[in-house]
């Protein structure tokens, strides 16, 4: 083994604090990672990691070595990417974090067409409702909806995200139509992942915390509940567009629809903006134009 061959394995283990997660990230076996790290420690004649049955940590020497190795690998990655960028067509792995029906319905078809035009890419779409850490989890880009507040990320708005508040005609016939945002406290509200809905009053945007008799972290389940007359719902328009067109749902509080939300492609400040990321984001914006 070349004397520095185990550096990437060591950095992955230190980052994930796990040999098994490091192996998955590298696409190799646990034993391969373990052997490479052990060989590196023998070469350095130093213990870099502390190992228990539950956790892997860094020794003081390992922490210092880890920081240097991170810088080295980042520099090598940027040098490699600079060469790839000069070849016009993006190549290599593109890892994208996304979630929900919007990702399935809009981002996935755009990713398919992008890969079809760039067969040298290996695209990985990871659907997960949790908010991932792009750097430590090894993602090039994430698709996030709503209001971008994380200052550690750079974001490009790839399309609008229209929030619609609506209910079925049967619900409105039974309970009446809310005349103001404040009157929602007297209605049955169908609540999603968040406890608050977004509204606009003139130039002011605000969130209103609501309680309801139906809760789900799935937009389609919320839309079905609204169509079934269970209450009022606020959802991105793509969940309810068809039901609105067919008259199964009726918009309410239209004068208070927010205008400050969107769908964003985000990536870390310290990540070299490679051709594959730059071109993929531009492709998404083009495909979703007018959305």
Secondary structure, DSSP 8 states (H G I E B T S, - for coil): --TTTTHHHHHHHHHHT-HHHHHHHHTS-HHHHHHHHHHHHHHHTS--EEE-SS-EEE-HHHHHHHHHHHHHHHHHHHHHHHHHHTTSS--EEEEEEE-HHHIIIIIHHHHHHHHHH-TTEEEEEEE-SS---TTTTT-SEEEEEE----TTEEEEEEEE--EEEEE-HHHHHHH---SSGGGGGGS-EEE-SSSEEEEEETTEEEEEE---SEE-S-HHHHHHHHHTTS-EEEEEHHHHHHHHHTTSSEE--GGG---S-EEEEEEETTS---HHHHHHHHHHHHHTTT-
